[in-house]
Amino acid sequence: MSRVVAGLSASGAGLAVGCASGADRLALSAALALPVVPLLAVFAVASGPASAPALASLPPGVVRWSAGGPSESGGFASSVPFRARLACRSRALVAALPAGSPLVVFFASAASVGSALAARAAAARGLPVFAFACGFPASSLPALGAGSWAPEASGVLSGSWRWCPAQSSLWPGIEAQR
């Protein structure tokens, strides 16, 4: 992960992460360890520094508190289940990506719901999606719709898998008649 974060940073890419303790924390730590810290955005489900002290030490403006909440500054109502807040956070992160920007996802397991949600949201927006399967075979990566995963063999993202959406037919009526 450190190699990928350093390579993307060197290319001028920013880093947007969630606030989870796994891959998000590792990616953030890798970015903060670089000689020149890239542009950072942390999408947190917490409502402020008092509720997430580990994020409080980051520079002002880096953390987007209550990301994806009903109002970014008002936070989530206490009645909103935690899993729903995490899903809103993942969608907010993907929505904040500039058009054409890739989403690079580190799947800690093939059953990672949040990573899959972010990847599906990015694919639905037509963004390039690259996935690293960490500790499990890449053949277990979840499908993001119609399409397939293809290995990325070179560059900063070597070792990842790129989502290749299925080509839509130019003549759907003729295809249906076959």
N, C-alpha and C positions, 0 to 999 in steps of 0.2 A: 504494500500500500504506500509506503514512504516513497518508493521509486516513482509510482504513478503521480502522487501529489506533487513531488518535486518537478517531474517532467512537465506536468500541466502548468504549474506555476511559472516555470521557465519560459513556456510558450505565451505567457501573458494571461492565461485563463484564471478566473476567479474560482473560489471554492464555496459551494453552498452545501451545508450539512444539516441534518436533523440534530436532535439533542439526545439521541439514544446512547447507551453506554457501550455498545459494541463497536461496529465499524465507524459510526459517526465520531465517536470519541477518538479512535485511532487516527482517522483522517485529519481531525482538528489538531491533534497533538503533532502529527507530521508537518502540518502547515505552520504551526507556531514554532517548530524547531528549525525552520528554514532561515538562512541568513537574511533573506528579504521575504517578509510575510506577504502572501498574496491577498488580494481583495477577498474578504471573508463575509459570509452571511450565515448565521446559525439560526435555524428555525426551531423555536422552542415551544412546547406546549405549556410550559410554566407561565405564570402571569407576571413575574418580575424577579429581580435578584434575590429577594427574601425567600422565594420558593425554589430557587435553583442557585445556591451559593457558588457552585463550581463554575457557573457561567458569568457570575458577577465580576470576575476579574478581567474579563475581556473588554477591549476599548468600547466606548459609547458608540451606539449605532450598529455594532456588529450583530448583536442578538435581536432577533425579531420575536418579542415576547408574545405569547398566545397566538402564534402563527396559524392562520386559517380560521381563527375565531370569528364570532359574529361581528366584532369590531376589533381591529388589531390592537387598539389601546385599551379596550374595555375588558378583554379577557373572555374566558369561557364561563358560562353559568356553572355553578357547582353540580347541577343536575346532569350535565353532559358527561356521559361515560368516558373514561380515560381512552379506551380503544377508538372511540369516535373522534376524540381530540387528536389522537395520533394520525388518523386517516386524514383529517382536515389539514394537519401540519404537512403531511406528505404531498397533498394536492397543492397547497400554497407554495411549497418549495418548487414544484414543477411549473406552476403558473408564473413564477417569478423569473424563470429562465428566459433569456432572450431568444427570439426566433432563430432556429438553426443551431443553437447551442446543444452539445451532446449532454446526455445524462450518463454518468458513469456510476454504476451501482456495484457495491461489494456485497454479495449475498453470503451471509453467515451460514445459511442453510437453504435447502431447496424450498422449505416451507415458510420462508420469511415473508410474512404478510405485508409489512410496510414497504419492503424493497420491491416486491411484486407490484404493489399498488402504484408506487412512484414510477416504475418502469412502464406499466400499462398506460398511465396518464401521459407520460412523455411520448410513447409510441402513438397514442391517440392524437397528440398534437402534431405528429409528423417529425418529432425530434429524433436524431440518431440516439440509439440506446446501446451502451456497452456494459457488459456484465462480467464480473469476476466471480467464479464459483469457488468459494473458500472452504475447503475441507470436504467437498463432495464432487461427484462427477458432473461435468458441464452438461451432460445429456439429461440431467435432472432439473436444469433451469426451467422455470415455468414459461409456458407460451404466453405471448403478449397479444394474441389475436391470431389471425391467419398469417402464417409466415414461419420462419425458422431461424435458429441461431447459427452463425458462421464464425469460425475462428478468426481472430485478428492476429496476424503473424508478425507484424513489424511496427516500429514506432513506439511511442510512449505507452500505448495501450496493448502492446503485445502480451499475449497470454489471456486476453479478454475474449469475449464472444460478442459479436455485433448482431443485433436483431435486424433481420431482413424481412420486411413485410412482403406478403404474397402480392404478386402483380395482379392488378385487376384487369379483366378482359376489356378490350376495346369494343368487342361485339358481344355483349352479354346475351342477347336474344339468340344469336347463332350458337353460342356455347350451350345454352339450355336445350337446343334442339338435338344435340349430339347424343 
